[in-house]
């Protein structure tokens, strides 16, 4: 979306420009993968714990 919707010309509107844009985003993708690997097990464990114990979530 950055490559398509950029208002200023940062990357060329070609296949080469698209690959350059993807390459520039790799450091941010690494952080996203690390966050997924950390938080996904926590969320899945909490969900399994709540469904196994039949814990009801109620609003106060």
N, CA, C and O of each residue as an XYZ file, in Angstrom:
240
protein
N       0.822     -1.194      0.000
C       0.000      0.000      0.000
C       0.868      1.261      0.000
O       0.479      2.281     -0.568
N       2.022      1.195      0.625
C       2.905      2.367      0.619
C       3.343      2.665     -0.799
O       3.387      3.825     -1.207
N       3.664      1.643     -1.542
C       4.129      1.827     -2.911
C       3.011      2.366     -3.796
O       3.256      3.232     -4.635
N       1.795      1.872     -3.623
C       0.673      2.298     -4.469
C       0.132      3.664     -4.078
O      -0.176      4.474     -4.952
N       0.010      3.936     -2.792
C      -0.724      5.110     -2.343
C       0.160      6.283     -1.935
O      -0.349      7.271     -1.405
N       1.434      6.205     -2.159
C       2.312      7.309     -1.755
C       2.004      8.553     -2.575
O       1.937      8.499     -3.803
N       1.815      9.685     -1.878
C       1.512     10.927     -2.584
C       2.764     11.529     -3.205
O       2.702     12.081     -4.303
N       3.882     11.434     -2.530
C       5.129     11.900     -3.131
C       5.822     10.709     -3.790
O       5.623      9.565     -3.382
N       6.611     10.976     -4.781
C       7.279      9.907     -5.533
C       8.509      9.452     -4.746
O       9.543     10.121     -4.745
N       8.382      8.326     -4.092
C       9.488      7.756     -3.334
C      10.057      6.565     -4.104
O      11.272      6.409     -4.223
N       9.166      5.738     -4.617
C       9.551      4.556     -5.376
C       8.939      4.644     -6.765
O       7.841      5.173     -6.941
N       9.654      4.126     -7.740
C       9.145      4.119     -9.115
C       7.913      3.218     -9.193
O       7.830      2.211     -8.489
N       6.971      3.577    -10.039
C       5.755      2.774    -10.214
C       6.023      1.670    -11.227
O       5.400      1.612    -12.287
N       6.961      0.797    -10.882
C       7.317     -0.335    -11.725
C       7.599     -1.524    -10.817
O       7.566     -1.415     -9.591
N       7.873     -2.646    -11.436
C       8.179     -3.847    -10.669
C       9.432     -3.655     -9.824
O       9.489     -4.121     -8.686
N      10.422     -2.983    -10.362
C      11.663     -2.711     -9.626
C      11.396     -1.796     -8.426
O      11.954     -2.009     -7.349
N      10.548     -0.782     -8.608
C      10.181      0.091     -7.497
C       9.427     -0.648     -6.417
O       9.609     -0.384     -5.228
N       8.571     -1.586     -6.834
C       7.815     -2.393     -5.875
C       8.760     -3.264     -5.046
O       8.600     -3.375     -3.831
N       9.753     -3.886     -5.710
C      10.726     -4.707     -4.983
C      11.569     -3.860     -4.029
O      11.900     -4.309     -2.932
N      11.913     -2.647     -4.436
C      12.671     -1.740     -3.570
C      11.854     -1.371     -2.339
O      12.388     -1.301     -1.232
N      10.568     -1.136     -2.530
C       9.676     -0.804     -1.411
C       9.575     -1.988     -0.437
O       9.602     -1.798      0.779
N       9.459     -3.193     -0.971
C       9.414     -4.377     -0.111
C      10.708     -4.555      0.673
O      10.686     -4.909      1.852
N      11.821     -4.310      0.020
C      13.122     -4.431      0.679
C      13.269     -3.410      1.808
O      13.855     -3.708      2.849
N      12.739     -2.213      1.598
C      12.826     -1.173      2.630
C      11.963     -1.513      3.852
O      12.243     -1.039      4.953
N      10.921     -2.325      3.669
C      10.036     -2.678      4.775
C      10.477     -3.884      5.577
O       9.863     -4.187      6.600
N      11.510     -4.581      5.157
C      11.936     -5.797      5.857
C      12.290     -5.596      7.331
O      11.934     -6.455      8.137
N      12.973     -4.510      7.739
C      13.257     -4.358      9.178
C      11.988     -4.261     10.026
O      11.975     -4.729     11.165
N      10.939     -3.670      9.499
C       9.688     -3.556     10.242
C       8.970     -4.899     10.294
O       8.312     -5.209     11.287
N       9.087     -5.690      9.247
C       8.469     -7.002      9.211
C       9.123     -7.927     10.238
O       8.449     -8.769     10.831
N      10.421     -7.775     10.449
C      11.125     -8.583     11.446
C      10.531     -8.334     12.832
O      10.294     -9.281     13.582
N      10.290     -7.074     13.174
C       9.705     -6.758     14.477
C       8.297     -7.330     14.600
O       7.902     -7.783     15.675
N       7.554     -7.312     13.527
C       6.210     -7.880     13.535
C       6.256     -9.387     13.777
O       5.443     -9.920     14.531
N       7.187    -10.061     13.149
C       7.321    -11.505     13.365
C       7.720    -11.832     14.799
O       7.210    -12.788     15.382
N       8.618    -11.054     15.364
C       9.044    -11.272     16.755
C       7.865    -11.080     17.697
O       7.671    -11.877     18.616
N       7.080    -10.039     17.483
C       5.907     -9.793     18.335
C       4.891    -10.923     18.206
O       4.283    -11.321     19.200
N       4.702    -11.436     17.013
C       3.770    -12.547     16.815
C       4.247    -13.789     17.558
O       3.448    -14.474     18.196
N       5.525    -14.080     17.483
C       6.069    -15.262     18.161
C       6.022    -15.140     19.675
O       5.977    -16.155     20.371
N       6.031    -13.924     20.196
C       5.970    -13.722     21.643
C       4.526    -13.743     22.136
O       4.221    -14.418     23.120
N       3.643    -13.020     21.472
C       2.291    -12.846     21.991
C       1.314    -13.942     21.582
O       0.340    -14.177     22.298
N       1.532    -14.610     20.475
C       0.610    -15.660     20.050
C       0.519    -16.804     21.063
O      -0.596    -17.208     21.392
N       1.623    -17.345     21.573
C       1.490    -18.401     22.587
C       0.773    -17.922     23.856
O       0.010    -18.677     24.460
N       1.013    -16.689     24.253
C       0.349    -16.153     25.449
C      -1.158    -16.084     25.225
O      -1.931    -16.490     26.093
N      -1.574    -15.585     24.091
C      -3.000    -15.458     23.797
C      -3.645    -16.839     23.673
O      -4.744    -17.054     24.186
N      -2.982    -17.768     23.006
C      -3.540    -19.113     22.870
C      -3.623    -19.830     24.210
O      -4.600    -20.530     24.477
N      -2.615    -19.665     25.050
C      -2.660    -20.273     26.375
C      -3.821    -19.713     27.191
O      -4.543    -20.467     27.844
N      -4.000    -18.402     27.156
C      -5.098    -17.777     27.906
C      -6.450    -18.251     27.384
O      -7.352    -18.525     28.176
N      -6.604    -18.351     26.075
C      -7.871    -18.816     25.504
C      -8.149    -20.264     25.905
O      -9.265    -20.598     26.303
N      -7.133    -21.122     25.799
C      -7.322    -22.524     26.181
C      -7.626    -22.658     27.661
O      -8.446    -23.490     28.050
N      -6.991    -21.868     28.476
C      -7.239    -21.909     29.923
C      -8.675    -21.496     30.235
O      -9.351    -22.133     31.043
N      -9.128    -20.435     29.596
C     -10.483    -19.943     29.869
C     -11.547    -20.905     29.365
O     -12.566    -21.087     30.032
N     -11.345    -21.520     28.217
C     -12.357    -22.439     27.698
C     -12.336    -23.772     28.432
O     -13.375    -24.418     28.567
N     -11.177    -24.191     28.903
C     -11.075    -25.451     29.634
C     -11.729    -25.325     31.004
O     -12.402    -26.250     31.459
N     -11.534    -24.190     31.659
C     -12.083    -23.971     32.997
C     -13.510    -23.437     32.943
O     -14.143    -23.276     33.986
N     -14.027    -23.158     31.749
C     -15.364    -22.582     31.582
C     -15.513    -21.292     32.372
O     -16.533    -21.062     33.022
N     -14.500    -20.466     32.309
C     -14.508    -19.180     32.996
C     -15.407    -18.230     32.217
O     -15.271    -18.081     31.003
N     -16.301    -17.609     32.912
C     -17.185    -16.638     32.277
C     -16.622    -15.241     32.450
O     -16.208    -14.853     33.543
N     -16.611    -14.514     31.393
C     -16.178    -13.131     31.452
C     -17.432    -12.271     31.593
O     -18.278    -12.246     30.699
N     -17.547    -11.570     32.717
C     -18.713    -10.729     32.927
C     -18.269     -9.295     33.148
O     -17.203     -9.034     33.705
N     -19.093     -8.388     32.709
C     -18.810     -6.971     32.942
C     -19.303     -6.582     34.319
O     -20.363     -7.033     34.752
N     -18.555     -5.759     35.001
C     -18.909     -5.346     36.360
C     -20.116     -4.446     36.367
O     -20.551     -4.006     37.431
